Amino acid sequence: MRADEFDERFDAGEDVTFALDTARARRPGEEQRRVNVDFPAWMIAELDREATRLGVTRQSLIKVWIAERLERNGSTAA
C-alpha cells in the first residue's frame, strides 16, 4: 500500500493495522542504556514507599520522574 493511501485510510478511521509490520517496528532514540546511580539508604526507602503506593517498580518511578523533569525543563531528548 502506498503511503498516501495508508494516510487516507487512517484519516478516514479505517483499521490499517493489517498493513503494518510490527515485528520490525523500531522507535528511534528509544534504545536502552544501563546507568548505575548510588542513592543513600533513606532515599531508596522513600522511593520504594512511593513506588509501592503507586503500584509500580522503583525503576519505573525513577524513569517517570526524570522524564517529567526533562520535559518540564524543555529537553528535546525526551
The first five atom37 places (N, CA, C, CB, O) and aatype in JSON, in Angstrom:
{
  "aatype": [12, 1, 0, 3, 6, 13, 3, 6, 1, 13, 3, 0, 7, 6, 3, 19, 16, 13, 0, 10, 3, 16, 0, 1, 0, 1, 1, 14, 7, 6, 6, 5, 1, 1, 19, 2, 19, 3, 13, 14, 0, 17, 12, 9, 0, 6, 10, 3, 1, 6, 0, 16, 1, 10, 7, 19, 16, 1, 5, 15, 10, 9, 11, 19, 17, 9, 0, 6, 1, 10, 6, 1, 2, 7, 15, 16, 0, 0],
  "atom_mask": [
    [1, 1, 1, 1, 1],
    [1, 1, 1, 1, 1],
    [1, 1, 1, 1, 1],
    [1, 1, 1, 1, 1],
    [1, 1, 1, 1, 1],
    [1, 1, 1, 1, 1],
    [1, 1, 1, 1, 1],
    [1, 1, 1, 1, 1],
    [1, 1, 1, 1, 1],
    [1, 1, 1, 1, 1],
    [1, 1, 1, 1, 1],
    [1, 1, 1, 1, 1],
    [1, 1, 1, 0, 1],
    [1, 1, 1, 1, 1],
    [1, 1, 1, 1, 1],
    [1, 1, 1, 1, 1],
    [1, 1, 1, 1, 1],
    [1, 1, 1, 1, 1],
    [1, 1, 1, 1, 1],
    [1, 1, 1, 1, 1],
    [1, 1, 1, 1, 1],
    [1, 1, 1, 1, 1],
    [1, 1, 1, 1, 1],
    [1, 1, 1, 1, 1],
    [1, 1, 1, 1, 1],
    [1, 1, 1, 1, 1],
    [1, 1, 1, 1, 1],
    [1, 1, 1, 1, 1],
    [1, 1, 1, 0, 1],
    [1, 1, 1, 1, 1],
    [1, 1, 1, 1, 1],
    [1, 1, 1, 1, 1],
    [1, 1, 1, 1, 1],
    [1, 1, 1, 1, 1],
    [1, 1, 1, 1, 1],
    [1, 1, 1, 1, 1],
    [1, 1, 1, 1, 1],
    [1, 1, 1, 1, 1],
    [1, 1, 1, 1, 1],
    [1, 1, 1, 1, 1],
    [1, 1, 1, 1, 1],
    [1, 1, 1, 1, 1],
    [1, 1, 1, 1, 1],
    [1, 1, 1, 1, 1],
    [1, 1, 1, 1, 1],
    [1, 1, 1, 1, 1],
    [1, 1, 1, 1, 1],
    [1, 1, 1, 1, 1],
    [1, 1, 1, 1, 1],
    [1, 1, 1, 1, 1],
    [1, 1, 1, 1, 1],
    [1, 1, 1, 1, 1],
    [1, 1, 1, 1, 1],
    [1, 1, 1, 1, 1],
    [1, 1, 1, 0, 1],
    [1, 1, 1, 1, 1],
    [1, 1, 1, 1, 1],
    [1, 1, 1, 1, 1],
    [1, 1, 1, 1, 1],
    [1, 1, 1, 1, 1],
    [1, 1, 1, 1, 1],
    [1, 1, 1, 1, 1],
    [1, 1, 1, 1, 1],
    [1, 1, 1, 1, 1],
    [1, 1, 1, 1, 1],
    [1, 1, 1, 1, 1],
    [1, 1, 1, 1, 1],
    [1, 1, 1, 1, 1],
    [1, 1, 1, 1, 1],
    [1, 1, 1, 1, 1],
    [1, 1, 1, 1, 1],
    [1, 1, 1, 1, 1],
    [1, 1, 1, 1, 1],
    [1, 1, 1, 0, 1],
    [1, 1, 1, 1, 1],
    [1, 1, 1, 1, 1],
    [1, 1, 1, 1, 1],
    [1, 1, 1, 1, 1]
  ],
  "atom_positions": [
    [[0.85, -1.18, 0.0], [0.0, 0.0, 0.0], [0.89, 1.24, 0.0], [-0.97, 0.0, 1.23], [1.88, 1.31, 0.73]],
    [[0.55, 2.19, -0.81], [1.29, 3.45, -0.88], [1.03, 4.27, 0.38], [0.91, 4.25, -2.14], [0.0, 4.11, 1.02]],
    [[1.96, 5.15, 0.71], [1.85, 5.96, 1.92], [0.63, 6.86, 1.88], [3.1, 6.8, 2.11], [-0.06, 7.03, 2.89]],
    [[0.33, 7.46, 0.71], [-0.83, 8.35, 0.64], [-2.14, 7.59, 0.82], [-0.84, 9.09, -0.7], [-3.08, 8.11, 1.41]],
    [[-2.2, 6.36, 0.3], [-3.39, 5.53, 0.5], [-3.53, 5.14, 1.97], [-3.33, 4.27, -0.38], [-4.63, 5.16, 2.52]],
    [[-2.41, 4.79, 2.59], [-2.42, 4.46, 4.02], [-2.93, 5.65, 4.83], [-1.01, 4.06, 4.49], [-3.79, 5.49, 5.69]],
    [[-2.4, 6.84, 4.54], [-2.81, 8.06, 5.25], [-4.3, 8.33, 5.08], [-2.0, 9.27, 4.75], [-5.0, 8.67, 6.04]],
    [[-4.79, 8.18, 3.85], [-6.22, 8.42, 3.59], [-7.09, 7.45, 4.38], [-6.52, 8.29, 2.08], [-8.08, 7.85, 4.99]],
    [[-6.72, 6.18, 4.37], [-7.5, 5.18, 5.11], [-7.45, 5.44, 6.61], [-6.98, 3.77, 4.82], [-8.47, 5.34, 7.31]],
    [[-6.27, 5.79, 7.1], [-6.13, 6.09, 8.53], [-6.98, 7.29, 8.91], [-4.66, 6.33, 8.89], [-7.7, 7.27, 9.9]],
    [[-6.88, 8.36, 8.11], [-7.65, 9.58, 8.37], [-9.15, 9.34, 8.31], [-7.27, 10.66, 7.38], [-9.92, 10.03, 8.98]],
    [[-9.56, 8.36, 7.51], [-10.99, 8.02, 7.39], [-11.46, 7.13, 8.54], [-11.26, 7.33, 6.05], [-12.64, 6.81, 8.63]],
    [[-10.53, 6.75, 9.41], [-10.9, 5.93, 10.56], [-10.89, 4.44, 10.29], [0.0, 0.0, 0.0], [-11.35, 3.65, 11.12]],
    [[-10.36, 4.03, 9.15], [-10.29, 2.61, 8.83], [-9.19, 1.92, 9.65], [-10.02, 2.41, 7.32], [-8.23, 2.56, 10.08]],
    [[-9.35, 0.63, 9.86], [-8.33, -0.16, 10.54], [-7.23, -0.46, 9.53], [-8.93, -1.48, 11.13], [-7.45, -1.18, 8.56]],
    [[-6.04, 0.08, 9.76], [-4.92, -0.11, 8.84], [-3.83, -0.99, 9.45], [-4.33, 1.24, 8.45], [-2.73, -1.08, 8.9]],
    [[-4.13, -1.63, 10.56], [-3.1, -2.43, 11.23], [-2.63, -3.6, 10.38], [-3.62, -2.93, 12.55], [-1.51, -4.09, 10.55]],
    [[-3.48, -4.06, 9.46], [-3.08, -5.17, 8.58], [-1.89, -4.78, 7.71], [-4.26, -5.6, 7.7], [-1.15, -5.66, 7.25]],
    [[-1.69, -3.51, 7.47], [-0.63, -3.03, 6.59], [0.68, -2.76, 7.33], [-1.08, -1.78, 5.88], [1.67, -2.37, 6.72]],
    [[0.68, -2.95, 8.65], [1.87, -2.66, 9.45], [2.66, -3.93, 9.73], [1.48, -1.98, 10.75], [2.08, -4.97, 10.02]],
    [[3.97, -3.83, 9.65], [4.85, -4.94, 10.0], [5.4, -4.64, 11.39], [6.02, -5.13, 8.95], [6.49, -4.1, 11.53]],
    [[4.63, -5.0, 12.42], [5.02, -4.67, 13.79], [6.23, -5.46, 14.27], [3.86, -4.91, 14.72], [6.87, -5.05, 15.24]],
    [[6.54, -6.57, 13.63], [7.7, -7.36, 14.04], [9.0, -6.6, 13.79], [7.73, -8.7, 13.28], [10.0, -6.82, 14.48]],
    [[8.99, -5.71, 12.83], [10.2, -4.95, 12.5], [10.12, -3.5, 12.95], [10.45, -5.01, 11.03], [11.01, -2.71, 12.62]],
    [[9.1, -3.14, 13.69], [8.92, -1.75, 14.12], [10.03, -1.34, 15.08], [7.55, -1.57, 14.79], [10.46, -2.13, 15.93]],
    [[10.48, -0.12, 14.94], [11.53, 0.44, 15.8], [11.09, 1.82, 16.25], [12.9, 0.51, 15.05], [10.34, 2.51, 15.55]],
    [[11.57, 2.22, 17.42], [11.32, 3.57, 17.92], [12.67, 4.27, 18.01], [10.58, 3.55, 19.3], [13.4, 4.06, 18.98]],
    [[13.01, 5.1, 17.03], [14.32, 5.77, 17.04], [14.53, 6.55, 18.33], [14.45, 6.71, 15.83], [13.62, 7.21, 18.84]],
    [[15.74, 6.47, 18.84], [16.07, 7.2, 20.06], [15.59, 6.52, 21.33], [0.0, 0.0, 0.0], [15.72, 7.09, 22.41]],
    [[15.02, 5.33, 21.22], [14.47, 4.64, 22.38], [15.34, 3.46, 22.82], [13.07, 4.16, 22.08], [14.92, 2.67, 23.67]],
    [[16.53, 3.32, 22.26], [17.38, 2.22, 22.69], [17.78, 2.42, 24.15], [18.65, 2.12, 21.78], [17.99, 3.54, 24.61]],
    [[17.86, 1.31, 24.85], [18.14, 1.33, 26.28], [19.64, 1.35, 26.54], [17.49, 0.12, 26.97], [20.42, 0.72, 25.82]],
    [[20.04, 2.08, 27.57], [21.42, 2.08, 28.04], [21.38, 1.98, 29.56], [22.2, 3.36, 27.57], [20.58, 2.65, 30.21]],
    [[22.24, 1.16, 30.1], [22.28, 0.97, 31.54], [23.09, 2.08, 32.21], [22.88, -0.4, 31.88], [24.16, 2.46, 31.74]],
    [[22.55, 2.59, 33.32], [23.21, 3.62, 34.11], [23.15, 3.2, 35.57], [22.54, 5.03, 33.9], [22.09, 2.83, 36.07]],
    [[24.27, 3.25, 36.24], [24.31, 2.92, 37.66], [24.37, 4.22, 38.47], [25.52, 2.0, 38.0], [25.19, 5.09, 38.2]],
    [[23.49, 4.33, 39.46], [23.43, 5.51, 40.31], [23.38, 5.03, 41.75], [22.19, 6.41, 39.95], [22.61, 4.13, 42.1]],
    [[24.21, 5.62, 42.6], [24.19, 5.3, 44.02], [23.31, 6.3, 44.75], [25.63, 5.31, 44.61], [23.47, 7.52, 44.61]],
    [[22.36, 5.78, 45.55], [21.48, 6.61, 46.36], [21.7, 6.28, 47.83], [19.99, 6.39, 45.96], [22.04, 5.14, 48.16]],
    [[21.52, 7.24, 48.7], [21.58, 6.94, 50.13], [20.41, 6.03, 50.52], [21.56, 8.25, 50.98], [19.36, 6.03, 49.86]],
    [[20.59, 5.26, 51.59], [19.58, 4.29, 52.01], [18.23, 4.93, 52.27], [20.04, 3.57, 53.26], [17.2, 4.36, 51.93]],
    [[18.21, 6.14, 52.88], [16.94, 6.78, 53.17], [16.17, 7.11, 51.9], [17.16, 8.05, 53.98], [14.94, 7.06, 51.87]],
    [[16.91, 7.45, 50.82], [16.27, 7.8, 49.56], [15.67, 6.55, 48.9], [17.28, 8.48, 48.61], [14.58, 6.6, 48.33]],
    [[16.38, 5.45, 48.98], [15.86, 4.18, 48.45], [14.57, 3.81, 49.18], [16.91, 3.04, 48.6], [13.6, 3.38, 48.56]],
    [[14.56, 3.97, 50.5], [13.37, 3.65, 51.28], [12.19, 4.51, 50.85], [13.64, 3.85, 52.78], [11.07, 4.01, 50.7]],
    [[12.43, 5.81, 50.64], [11.36, 6.71, 50.2], [10.89, 6.38, 48.78], [11.82, 8.16, 50.26], [9.7, 6.41, 48.5]],
    [[11.84, 6.05, 47.9], [11.47, 5.65, 46.54], [10.62, 4.39, 46.56], [12.73, 5.43, 45.68], [9.62, 4.29, 45.85]],
    [[11.04, 3.43, 47.37], [10.27, 2.18, 47.46], [8.88, 2.41, 48.02], [11.02, 1.17, 48.32], [7.91, 1.8, 47.57]],
    [[8.78, 3.27, 49.01], [7.47, 3.58, 49.6], [6.54, 4.21, 48.56], [7.64, 4.54, 50.81], [5.38, 3.82, 48.44]],
    [[7.06, 5.17, 47.81], [6.26, 5.84, 46.79], [5.91, 4.89, 45.64], [6.99, 7.07, 46.26], [4.79, 4.91, 45.14]],
    [[6.88, 4.07, 45.23], [6.62, 3.1, 44.17], [5.53, 2.11, 44.58], [7.91, 2.34, 43.81], [4.66, 1.78, 43.78]],
    [[5.57, 1.65, 45.82], [4.55, 0.74, 46.33], [3.19, 1.43, 46.35], [4.92, 0.24, 47.73], [2.19, 0.83, 45.96]],
    [[3.17, 2.65, 46.8], [1.92, 3.41, 46.85], [1.28, 3.53, 45.47], [2.16, 4.8, 47.43], [0.06, 3.44, 45.33]],
    [[2.12, 3.74, 44.45], [1.62, 3.91, 43.08], [1.47, 2.59, 42.34], [2.56, 4.81, 42.31], [0.88, 2.54, 41.26]],
    [[1.99, 1.51, 42.91], [1.88, 0.2, 42.27], [2.79, 0.02, 41.08], [0.0, 0.0, 0.0], [2.43, -0.65, 40.11]],
    [[3.98, 0.62, 41.15], [4.96, 0.5, 40.08], [6.3, 0.06, 40.68], [5.11, 1.84, 39.29], [6.46, 0.02, 41.9]],
    [[7.25, -0.25, 39.82], [8.58, -0.6, 40.31], [9.37, 0.66, 40.62], [9.33, -1.48, 39.28], [9.06, 1.74, 40.12]],
    [[10.4, 0.51, 41.42], [11.29, 1.64, 41.73], [11.88, 2.2, 40.44], [12.42, 1.19, 42.7], [11.94, 3.41, 40.26]],
    [[12.32, 1.31, 39.55], [12.93, 1.75, 38.3], [11.93, 2.56, 37.46], [13.43, 0.55, 37.49], [12.29, 3.59, 36.9]],
    [[10.69, 2.1, 37.38], [9.67, 2.83, 36.63], [9.43, 4.21, 37.22], [8.36, 2.04, 36.59], [9.31, 5.19, 36.49]],
    [[9.37, 4.27, 38.53], [9.15, 5.55, 39.2], [10.27, 6.53, 38.89], [9.03, 5.34, 40.72], [10.02, 7.69, 38.56]],
    [[11.49, 6.07, 38.99], [12.65, 6.93, 38.71], [12.61, 7.4, 37.25], [13.97, 6.18, 38.99], [12.84, 8.58, 36.99]],
    [[12.32, 6.5, 36.31], [12.26, 6.88, 34.9], [11.18, 7.93, 34.65], [11.99, 5.66, 34.03], [11.42, 8.9, 33.93]],
    [[10.01, 7.74, 35.24], [8.92, 8.7, 35.04], [9.29, 10.06, 35.62], [7.62, 8.19, 35.69], [9.09, 11.08, 34.97]],
    [[9.83, 10.07, 36.82], [10.19, 11.34, 37.45], [11.27, 12.08, 36.66], [10.67, 11.1, 38.87], [11.19, 13.3, 36.48]],
    [[12.26, 11.36, 36.18], [13.31, 12.0, 35.38], [12.74, 12.51, 34.07], [14.47, 11.02, 35.11], [13.07, 13.62, 33.65]],
    [[11.9, 11.72, 33.41], [11.28, 12.16, 32.14], [10.44, 13.4, 32.35], [10.43, 11.04, 31.53], [10.48, 14.33, 31.54]],
    [[9.66, 13.44, 33.44], [8.84, 14.62, 33.74], [9.71, 15.85, 33.93], [7.98, 14.38, 34.99], [9.38, 16.93, 33.43]],
    [[10.79, 15.7, 34.64], [11.68, 16.83, 34.89], [12.33, 17.32, 33.6], [12.78, 16.44, 35.91], [12.43, 18.53, 33.37]],
    [[12.76, 16.39, 32.75], [13.37, 16.77, 31.49], [12.37, 17.49, 30.59], [13.93, 15.54, 30.78], [12.71, 18.47, 29.93]],
    [[11.13, 17.0, 30.55], [10.1, 17.65, 29.74], [9.8, 19.06, 30.27], [8.82, 16.81, 29.72], [9.66, 20.01, 29.5]],
    [[9.71, 19.17, 31.58], [9.42, 20.47, 32.19], [10.52, 21.48, 31.89], [9.26, 20.32, 33.71], [10.25, 22.67, 31.73]],
    [[11.76, 21.01, 31.8], [12.89, 21.89, 31.53], [13.13, 22.1, 30.05], [14.13, 21.34, 32.17], [14.09, 22.76, 29.66]],
    [[12.25, 21.53, 29.22], [12.34, 21.76, 27.79], [13.38, 20.93, 27.07], [0.0, 0.0, 0.0], [13.85, 21.31, 26.0]],
    [[13.74, 19.79, 27.64], [14.71, 18.92, 26.98], [14.12, 18.38, 25.69], [15.14, 17.77, 27.92], [12.95, 17.98, 25.67]],
    [[14.89, 18.37, 24.62], [14.42, 17.83, 23.35], [14.67, 16.35, 23.25], [15.08, 18.54, 22.2], [14.17, 15.71, 22.32]],
    [[15.43, 15.77, 24.17], [15.75, 14.34, 24.11], [14.61, 13.49, 24.6], [16.99, 14.04, 24.92], [14.53, 12.32, 24.23]],
    [[13.71, 14.02, 25.42], [12.62, 13.22, 26.0], [11.48, 13.07, 25.05], [12.13, 13.83, 27.27], [10.49, 12.43, 25.37]]
  ]
}
